[in-house]
Amino acid sequence: MEDPFDLPVSYNNQTLIFKAWLITTGYTHKFKVLVNEQELLFEPDEERNYRVLVEADAVKTPPPNDLLAAIVKTIEDLVR
């Protein structure tokens, strides 16, 4: 696996720093982001918009949807 990097995300008028990894597999990629000690995977869909993959039983307390949207926006800004 690649080395982790800091992912700065603007959320509620502050900048949050999350540890993230870029995972490349074949012709695609995913971002693994550590949010509140939980690993979340973000991957592009067919239209190259990012979505979060969350297993319901794997996440103790799901992050707020607006935080997930802010992470997606940051990832999309990095990639585009």
N, C-alpha and C positions, 0 to 999 in steps of 0.2 A: 504494500500500500504506500501511496505517496506520503510525503511529509505534511503535517498539519500546517494551516495558515490561519491568521486572524481574519475574521469576517466582520467588518464594522457595519452595523445596521442602525439606521436612524429610526427611532421608535419613541413616541410620546415626548418629543422635543429633547431627546437625549440620544447619545450614541452608545449602543451596546456592542460589546465585542464577543463574538462566539468563535470557538475553535471549529475549524472546518477542514475537510479533506476532499480533494477531487479524485474520484474513482473512475478510471477508464476501463471499459470492457468492450472489446470488439469495436463496433462502429458507434457506440454510444458512450455516455458518461452519466455519472450521478454525483451529487454533492452530499456528503455526510456532514451534518451540522449538529454539534453538541449543544442542546438547549435544556437548561435546568437539569443537567446530568442525564439527559435522555438523548439517544442518537436518533435523529430524523434524517430520512433520505429524501432528497429533492431530485427529480428527474424531468427531462423535457418530454412533452407529449408529441403527438404527430404534427402539431402546429408550432412546435418549438416554444411553447409556453411551459413554464415549470409548475410542477405539482408536487405536493408532499405525499410521501408514502408512509403511512402510520399503521402499525398493527394495533388494533384496539386493546388487546390484552397486554401489549408490550409497554404502553405508555401509562404511567401512573396518573399524572395530571396533565391533560393536554394543554399545550400553550394556547393563548388566545388567538383567535382567527386573524385579528389585525396584526399580531406579531408575526404569524406565519406569512401573511401577505407582504409585510415589510422585508422579511428574509427573501421571499421570492423576487421581489423588486430589486433587491441588492444583487442577487445572483444574476438576474436578467441583465442588469446594468453592467456587470462584469463580463458577461459572455458576448454581449452585443456591441 
